[in-house]
């Protein structure tokens, strides 16, 4: 059974940092594009960052220069280093694994990030 398990969320003050992790199981991790999405209260889920199976990276404009996505294929794990956090980064952050060729799309249950003083 495929599982994506996020961890690392929590409460942090503005300007602080957090590192999110997404541990995947039961997928051929290296063949999947991995992404972080977030959903704030009352808002639509939005893409934050994505890293392809080949290592190509894209970020939403609002996090460029502050967030860094990475992956460790040996550990079947993806990361999101979040620096200079702002209150508007407050959301539930979800991990996504997508394999376009195999038409597979999986989601984690999310981890909550709250940026507040």
N, C-alpha and C positions, 0 to 999 in steps of 0.2 A: 504494500500500500504506500502510495506516494505521500510524503509528508514534507512540508516546509514549516520550520519552526523559527519564528523571530524571537530575538531577545535583545536586551540592552536599552529598552525604553525607560522613561522615568521623568522625574521633575527636575528641571534645571533652570537656573537664573539666566536672564538675557545676557548674551555674550559668552555663555558657557559652551561646553562640548559634550557630546555623547557619541558612542560608537554602537551602531546596530549590527547585529549578526543575523544571518539566515542560514540555518543548517538544513540541507536537503538530504532526503533518503529515498531509495528505490527509484531513482532516475539516473540516466547516464548524464551526469551533471555537466560534463565538459561540452556536450552537444547542445546545451540549452542557453538561450539568451536569458539573462537574469535581470530583474528590475525591481526598483523600489517605487512604490506608489504611496500616496497619502490621502487621507480624507479628513477634513476638518468638519466640525459640527455644522450641519446645514449646507454643506458644500458637496460638490461632486468629487469623486475620486480622481486624482491627477497623477500623472507620471512625474516622478522626481528625478530619477536617473536610471539609465539602462547600460548594461555591459553585454556585448554580444559574445558568442562562443569564441570568436576570434580576438576579443579584447577591445573592440571598438566601443567607445563611451560617448554618451550624450546626457546632458543635464537640462532640466528646465531652467530658464533664464534666472529665476528668482534665487536659485541656490548656487549658481556658478561662482567659483572662487571661495565658497564656504564649505561645500560638501564634496566628499571624494568617495566614489564607488570603487570597489575592488572585488576580486574573487580569488579563491584558492581552490583550484580543481582537485588537488590532492586531498583536501579536507571536505570537499563537497559543500563549501561554505562561501557565502557572499557577505560583504561588509558595506556599511555606509558610515563613514566618518563625518560627523556633523560638527562644524566649528562656528563660532560667532552666531550662535543661535538667537533667533528673534521670536517674539511672541507669535508672529504670524506663521511660524513653523509648527505651532501646536496642532497636532493631528494624530490619528492612528496611522501608523506606517505599516504597509503590507509588502510582503515579498511575493514576487511573481517569477515563475519559470515557464518559458515558452520555447517550444520546438516547432517551427513553422513547417518543416518537411514532414514531421510525424503528426502534425495537427494536434499537438498536446499543449495544454495550458493549465497551470496549477497555481493555486494561491495559498498563502499562509493565513493564519487567523488574526494576525496583526499585533503590533506592540504600540502602546500609547506613549507619545512624547508630549510633555507639557512644559512650555517655556513661560515662566512667570516669576516675578519677584515677590 
